[in-house]
Amino acid sequence: MGQLDTTRRSHVYELLKENAIGPEELAYCLGKEPKVMDAMLRQGSHLHISDDLARQIEQAFSKPAYWLDGDEDPQADASPLTH
């Protein structure tokens, strides 16, 4: 399992705790099959949280883009605005 998978799972568990829900409720929020979501979130799972699913989770829980990845939006301009 790669670092990105570990980071995404860790952040999903933060969301579950913040919202007092489990993987089954998360699955229903996202229109996913609960068994698949449960398997995906299990430690050491061969199933990955895809980029599309990660963005969907962030949007559903009002998190900034790429929050699940541990990054700010990589498309955001990092340079300060000048007048």
N, CA, C and O atoms as a GROMACS GRO file, in nm:
protein
  332
    1MET      N    1   0.085  -0.118   0.000
    1MET     CA    2   0.000   0.000   0.000
    1MET      C    3   0.089   0.124   0.000
    1MET      O    4   0.186   0.132   0.075
    2GLY      N    5   0.054   0.218  -0.085
    2GLY     CA    6   0.134   0.339  -0.098
    2GLY      C    7   0.101   0.444   0.006
    2GLY      O    8   0.002   0.434   0.079
    3GLN      N    9   0.185   0.544   0.011
    3GLN     CA   10   0.167   0.654   0.107
    3GLN      C   11   0.036   0.728   0.083
    3GLN      O   12  -0.032   0.768   0.178
    4LEU      N   13   0.000   0.747  -0.044
    4LEU     CA   14  -0.125   0.818  -0.074
    4LEU      C   15  -0.246   0.740  -0.021
    4LEU      O   16  -0.338   0.799   0.035
    5ASP      N   17  -0.245   0.608  -0.038
    5ASP     CA   18  -0.354   0.526   0.015
    5ASP      C   19  -0.364   0.540   0.167
    5ASP      O   20  -0.473   0.554   0.222
    6THR      N   21  -0.251   0.535   0.233
    6THR     CA   22  -0.247   0.547   0.379
    6THR      C   23  -0.300   0.682   0.424
    6THR      O   24  -0.378   0.691   0.519
    7THR      N   25  -0.258   0.789   0.356
    7THR     CA   26  -0.301   0.925   0.391
    7THR      C   27  -0.451   0.940   0.368
    7THR      O   28  -0.521   0.995   0.453
    8ARG      N   29  -0.500   0.893   0.254
    8ARG     CA   30  -0.642   0.905   0.225
    8ARG      C   31  -0.726   0.829   0.327
    8ARG      O   32  -0.827   0.882   0.376
    9ARG      N   33  -0.687   0.707   0.359
    9ARG     CA   34  -0.763   0.630   0.458
    9ARG      C   35  -0.763   0.700   0.594
    9ARG      O   36  -0.866   0.707   0.661
   10SER      N   37  -0.648   0.750   0.632
   10SER     CA   38  -0.637   0.821   0.760
   10SER      C   39  -0.732   0.941   0.765
   10SER      O   40  -0.800   0.962   0.865
   11HIS      N   41  -0.736   1.018   0.658
   11HIS     CA   42  -0.825   1.135   0.654
   11HIS      C   43  -0.972   1.095   0.648
   11HIS      O   44  -1.057   1.163   0.705
   12VAL      N   45  -1.002   0.984   0.580
   12VAL     CA   46  -1.142   0.937   0.579
   12VAL      C   47  -1.183   0.900   0.721
   12VAL      O   48  -1.294   0.932   0.762
   13TYR      N   49  -1.096   0.834   0.796
   13TYR     CA   50  -1.130   0.799   0.934
   13TYR      C   51  -1.147   0.924   1.020
   13TYR      O   52  -1.230   0.923   1.111
   14GLU      N   53  -1.072   1.030   0.992
   14GLU     CA   54  -1.094   1.158   1.061
   14GLU      C   55  -1.235   1.210   1.033
   14GLU      O   56  -1.305   1.254   1.124
   15LEU      N   57  -1.276   1.203   0.905
   15LEU     CA   58  -1.411   1.248   0.868
   15LEU      C   59  -1.518   1.165   0.936
   15LEU      O   60  -1.618   1.220   0.984
   16LEU      N   61  -1.498   1.035   0.941
   16LEU     CA   62  -1.595   0.948   1.007
   16LEU      C   63  -1.610   0.986   1.154
   16LEU      O   64  -1.721   0.994   1.206
   17LYS      N   65  -1.498   1.009   1.219
   17LYS     CA   66  -1.500   1.046   1.360
   17LYS      C   67  -1.566   1.184   1.380
   17LYS      O   68  -1.650   1.200   1.468
   18GLU      N   69  -1.528   1.282   1.298
   18GLU     CA   70  -1.584   1.417   1.306
   18GLU      C   71  -1.736   1.416   1.291
   18GLU      O   72  -1.807   1.493   1.357
   19ASN      N   73  -1.785   1.329   1.204
   19ASN     CA   74  -1.927   1.327   1.171
   19ASN      C   75  -2.004   1.216   1.242
   19ASN      O   76  -2.123   1.197   1.217
   20ALA      N   77  -1.935   1.144   1.330
   20ALA     CA   78  -1.996   1.035   1.408
   20ALA      C   79  -2.073   0.937   1.319
   20ALA      O   80  -2.187   0.902   1.346
   21ILE      N   81  -2.005   0.895   1.211
   21ILE     CA   82  -2.064   0.797   1.120
   21ILE      C   83  -1.962   0.685   1.097
   21ILE      O   84  -1.845   0.699   1.130
   22GLY      N   85  -2.009   0.577   1.040
   22GLY     CA   86  -1.922   0.466   1.006
   22GLY      C   87  -1.912   0.451   0.855
   22GLY      O   88  -1.971   0.528   0.780
   23PRO      N   89  -1.836   0.350   0.811
   23PRO     CA   90  -1.820   0.327   0.667
   23PRO      C   91  -1.953   0.304   0.594
   23PRO      O   92  -1.967   0.344   0.479
   24GLU      N   93  -2.048   0.240   0.660
   24GLU     CA   94  -2.178   0.215   0.596
   24GLU      C   95  -2.251   0.346   0.566
   24GLU      O   96  -2.304   0.364   0.457
   25GLU      N   97  -2.254   0.436   0.663
   25GLU     CA   98  -2.319   0.565   0.642
   25GLU      C   99  -2.245   0.648   0.536
   25GLU      O  100  -2.308   0.717   0.456
   26LEU      N  101  -2.113   0.640   0.538
   26LEU     CA  102  -2.034   0.708   0.435
   26LEU      C  103  -2.073   0.657   0.297
   26LEU      O  104  -2.092   0.735   0.204
   27ALA      N  105  -2.084   0.526   0.284
   27ALA     CA  106  -2.121   0.466   0.156
   27ALA      C  107  -2.256   0.518   0.109
   27ALA      O  108  -2.271   0.554  -0.008
   28TYR      N  109  -2.354   0.524   0.200
   28TYR     CA  110  -2.485   0.573   0.161
   28TYR      C  111  -2.480   0.721   0.121
   28TYR      O  112  -2.549   0.761   0.027
   29CYS      N  113  -2.399   0.801   0.190
   29CYS     CA  114  -2.384   0.943   0.154
   29CYS      C  115  -2.331   0.959   0.012
   29CYS      O  116  -2.366   1.054  -0.058
   30LEU      N  117  -2.246   0.866  -0.030
   30LEU     CA  118  -2.179   0.876  -0.160
   30LEU      C  119  -2.246   0.793  -0.268
   30LEU      O  120  -2.203   0.794  -0.384
   31GLY      N  121  -2.352   0.721  -0.231
   31GLY     CA  122  -2.420   0.636  -0.329
   31GLY      C  123  -2.338   0.514  -0.368
   31GLY      O  124  -2.346   0.466  -0.481
   32LYS      N  125  -2.258   0.465  -0.274
   32LYS     CA  126  -2.172   0.349  -0.298
   32LYS      C  127  -2.225   0.228  -0.222
   32LYS      O  128  -2.306   0.242  -0.131
   33GLU      N  129  -2.179   0.111  -0.261
   33GLU     CA  130  -2.215  -0.013  -0.194
   33GLU      C  131  -2.141  -0.022  -0.060
   33GLU      O  132  -2.018  -0.015  -0.058
   34PRO      N  133  -2.214  -0.037   0.052
   34PRO     CA  134  -2.149  -0.042   0.184
   34PRO      C  135  -2.039  -0.148   0.196
   34PRO      O  136  -1.936  -0.122   0.259
   35LYS      N  137  -2.058  -0.265   0.138
   35LYS     CA  138  -1.956  -0.371   0.149
   35LYS      C  139  -1.826  -0.329   0.080
   35LYS      O  140  -1.717  -0.357   0.128
   36VAL      N  141  -1.840  -0.262  -0.033
   36VAL     CA  142  -1.722  -0.217  -0.106
   36VAL      C  143  -1.650  -0.107  -0.027
   36VAL      O  144  -1.527  -0.108  -0.016
   37MET      N  145  -1.726  -0.014   0.027
   37MET     CA  146  -1.666   0.095   0.105
   37MET      C  147  -1.595   0.040   0.227
   37MET      O  148  -1.484   0.081   0.260
   38ASP      N  149  -1.658  -0.054   0.296
   38ASP     CA  150  -1.598  -0.115   0.414
   38ASP      C  151  -1.467  -0.184   0.377
   38ASP      O  152  -1.366  -0.170   0.447
   39ALA      N  153  -1.469  -0.260   0.268
   39ALA     CA  154  -1.348  -0.329   0.223
   39ALA      C  155  -1.239  -0.230   0.183
   39ALA      O  156  -1.121  -0.253   0.209
   40MET      N  157  -1.278  -0.120   0.119
   40MET     CA  158  -1.183  -0.020   0.073
   40MET      C  159  -1.112   0.048   0.190
   40MET      O  160  -0.994   0.082   0.181
   41LEU      N  161  -1.184   0.066   0.300
   41LEU     CA  162  -1.127   0.138   0.414
   41LEU      C  163  -1.052   0.047   0.510
   41LEU      O  164  -0.984   0.095   0.601
   42ARG      N  165  -1.063  -0.082   0.491
   42ARG     CA  166  -0.994  -0.177   0.578
   42ARG      C  167  -0.844  -0.165   0.561
   42ARG      O  168  -0.793  -0.153   0.449
   43GLN      N  169  -0.772  -0.167   0.673
   43GLN     CA  170  -0.626  -0.158   0.672
   43GLN      C  171  -0.568  -0.270   0.586
   43GLN      O  172  -0.608  -0.386   0.600
   44GLY      N  173  -0.476  -0.238   0.498
   44GLY     CA  174  -0.411  -0.336   0.413
   44GLY      C  175  -0.493  -0.379   0.293
   44GLY      O  176  -0.457  -0.473   0.223
   45SER      N  177  -0.605  -0.310   0.268
   45SER     CA  178  -0.692  -0.344   0.156
   45SER      C  179  -0.619  -0.325   0.024
   45SER      O  180  -0.537  -0.233   0.010
   46HIS      N  181  -0.649  -0.411  -0.073
   46HIS     CA  182  -0.593  -0.394  -0.207
   46HIS      C  183  -0.676  -0.294  -0.288
   46HIS      O  184  -0.635  -0.253  -0.397
   47LEU      N  185  -0.791  -0.255  -0.235
   47LEU     CA  186  -0.876  -0.156  -0.302
   47LEU      C  187  -0.825  -0.016  -0.268
   47LEU      O  188  -0.789   0.012  -0.154
   48HIS      N  189  -0.823   0.071  -0.366
   48HIS     CA  190  -0.772   0.206  -0.347
   48HIS      C  191  -0.887   0.307  -0.351
   48HIS      O  192  -0.989   0.284  -0.416
   49ILE      N  193  -0.869   0.418  -0.281
   49ILE     CA  194  -0.961   0.530  -0.293
   49ILE      C  195  -0.914   0.607  -0.416
   49ILE      O  196  -0.809   0.672  -0.415
   50SER      N  197  -0.994   0.600  -0.522
   50SER     CA  198  -0.955   0.663  -0.648
   50SER      C  199  -0.955   0.815  -0.634
   50SER      O  200  -1.009   0.870  -0.538
   51ASP      N  201  -0.892   0.881  -0.731
   51ASP     CA  202  -0.892   1.028  -0.732
   51ASP      C  203  -1.034   1.081  -0.737
   51ASP      O  204  -1.068   1.175  -0.665
   52ASP      N  205  -1.118   1.022  -0.823
   52ASP     CA  206  -1.257   1.068  -0.835
   52ASP      C  207  -1.333   1.051  -0.704
   52ASP      O  208  -1.406   1.141  -0.662
   53LEU      N  209  -1.316   0.936  -0.639
   53LEU     CA  210  -1.384   0.912  -0.511
   53LEU      C  211  -1.332   1.007  -0.404
   53LEU      O  212  -1.410   1.057  -0.322
   54ALA      N  213  -1.202   1.031  -0.403
   54ALA     CA  214  -1.145   1.124  -0.305
   54ALA      C  215  -1.206   1.264  -0.320
   54ALA      O  216  -1.242   1.327  -0.221
   55ARG      N  217  -1.218   1.312  -0.445
   55ARG     CA  218  -1.279   1.444  -0.468
   55ARG      C  219  -1.426   1.444  -0.428
   55ARG      O  220  -1.476   1.543  -0.375
   56GLN      N  221  -1.497   1.332  -0.453
   56GLN     CA  222  -1.638   1.322  -0.416
   56GLN      C  223  -1.654   1.328  -0.264
   56GLN      O  224  -1.744   1.395  -0.214
   57ILE      N  225  -1.569   1.259  -0.191
   57ILE     CA  226  -1.574   1.260  -0.045
   57ILE      C  227  -1.548   1.401   0.006
   57ILE      O  228  -1.620   1.450   0.093
   58GLU      N  229  -1.446   1.467  -0.048
   58GLU     CA  230  -1.414   1.604  -0.005
   58GLU      C  231  -1.532   1.696  -0.029
   58GLU      O  232  -1.567   1.777   0.058
   59GLN      N  233  -1.594   1.685  -0.144
   59GLN     CA  234  -1.707   1.772  -0.176
   59GLN      C  235  -1.825   1.742  -0.084
   59GLN      O  236  -1.890   1.835  -0.035
   60ALA      N  237  -1.854   1.616  -0.060
   60ALA     CA  238  -1.967   1.578   0.024
   60ALA      C  239  -1.952   1.628   0.168
   60ALA      O  240  -2.052   1.656   0.235
   61PHE      N  241  -1.829   1.641   0.214
   61PHE     CA  242  -1.805   1.683   0.352
   61PHE      C  243  -1.744   1.823   0.362
   61PHE      O  244  -1.686   1.860   0.463
   62SER      N  245  -1.759   1.900   0.255
   62SER     CA  246  -1.716   2.041   0.251
   62SER      C  247  -1.570   2.060   0.289
   62SER      O  248  -1.535   2.152   0.364
   63LYS      N  249  -1.486   1.973   0.238
   63LYS     CA  250  -1.342   1.986   0.259
   63LYS      C  251  -1.280   2.045   0.132
   63LYS      O  252  -1.334   2.026   0.023
   64PRO      N  253  -1.169   2.114   0.145
   64PRO     CA  254  -1.104   2.169   0.025
   64PRO      C  255  -1.054   2.057  -0.066
   64PRO      O  256  -1.025   1.946  -0.021
   65ALA      N  257  -1.045   2.088  -0.194
   65ALA     CA  258  -0.992   1.992  -0.290
   65ALA      C  259  -0.853   1.945  -0.245
   65ALA      O  260  -0.771   2.026  -0.201
   66TYR      N  261  -0.829   1.818  -0.257
   66TYR     CA  262  -0.703   1.752  -0.225
   66TYR      C  263  -0.674   1.743  -0.076
   66TYR      O  264  -0.563   1.710  -0.036
   67TRP      N  265  -0.774   1.773   0.007
   67TRP     CA  266  -0.759   1.759   0.151
   67TRP      C  267  -0.730   1.614   0.189
   67TRP      O  268  -0.645   1.588   0.274
   68LEU      N  269  -0.800   1.520   0.126
   68LEU     CA  270  -0.776   1.378   0.157
   68LEU      C  271  -0.633   1.336   0.125
   68LEU      O  272  -0.580   1.244   0.186
   69ASP      N  273  -0.572   1.403   0.029
   69ASP     CA  274  -0.435   1.370  -0.011
   69ASP      C  275  -0.332   1.434   0.082
   69ASP      O  276  -0.213   1.404   0.073
   70GLY      N  277  -0.378   1.522   0.169
   70GLY     CA  278  -0.286   1.592   0.257
   70GLY      C  279  -0.226   1.714   0.193
   70GLY      O  280  -0.130   1.772   0.244
   71ASP      N  281  -0.282   1.755   0.078
   71ASP     CA  282  -0.230   1.868   0.003
   71ASP      C  283  -0.338   1.974  -0.013
   71ASP      O  284  -0.457   1.947  -0.003
   72GLU      N  285  -0.292   2.094  -0.038
   72GLU     CA  286  -0.385   2.196  -0.085
   72GLU      C  287  -0.404   2.173  -0.233
   72GLU      O  288  -0.334   2.091  -0.293
   73ASP      N  289  -0.498   2.242  -0.293
   73ASP     CA  290  -0.526   2.228  -0.435
   73ASP      C  291  -0.399   2.255  -0.515
   73ASP      O  292  -0.348   2.368  -0.514
   74PRO      N  293  -0.346   2.153  -0.588
   74PRO     CA  294  -0.222   2.176  -0.662
   74PRO      C  295  -0.240   2.270  -0.780
   74PRO      O  296  -0.140   2.321  -0.832
   75GLN      N  297  -0.363   2.295  -0.824
   75GLN     CA  298  -0.385   2.388  -0.933
   75GLN      C  299  -0.392   2.534  -0.884
   75GLN      O  300  -0.387   2.628  -0.963
   76ALA      N  301  -0.406   2.550  -0.753
   76ALA     CA  302  -0.415   2.687  -0.698
   76ALA      C  303  -0.282   2.760  -0.719
   76ALA      O  304  -0.175   2.702  -0.704
   77ASP      N  305  -0.292   2.886  -0.754
   77ASP     CA  306  -0.172   2.967  -0.775
   77ASP      C  307  -0.112   2.999  -0.640
   77ASP      O  308  -0.176   3.063  -0.557
   78ALA      N  309   0.011   2.956  -0.617
   78ALA     CA  310   0.076   2.976  -0.490
   78ALA      C  311   0.138   3.115  -0.475
   78ALA      O  312   0.178   3.154  -0.366
   79SER      N  313   0.145   3.190  -0.584
   79SER     CA  314   0.205   3.322  -0.576
   79SER      C  315   0.107   3.422  -0.515
   79SER      O  316  -0.014   3.414  -0.540
   80PRO      N  317   0.158   3.516  -0.436
   80PRO     CA  318   0.068   3.616  -0.375
   80PRO      C  319   0.012   3.711  -0.481
   80PRO      O  320   0.075   3.737  -0.584
   81LEU      N  321  -0.105   3.760  -0.453
   81LEU     CA  322  -0.169   3.855  -0.544
   81LEU      C  323  -0.099   3.991  -0.529
   81LEU      O  324  -0.064   4.032  -0.418
   82THR      N  325  -0.082   4.058  -0.640
   82THR     CA  326  -0.022   4.191  -0.637
   82THR      C  327  -0.120   4.289  -0.701
   82THR      O  328  -0.199   4.252  -0.788
   83HIS      N  329  -0.114   4.410  -0.660
   83HIS     CA  330  -0.204   4.514  -0.714
   83HIS      C  331  -0.134   4.593  -0.819
   83HIS      O  332  -0.192   4.684  -0.877
   0.00000   0.00000   0.00000
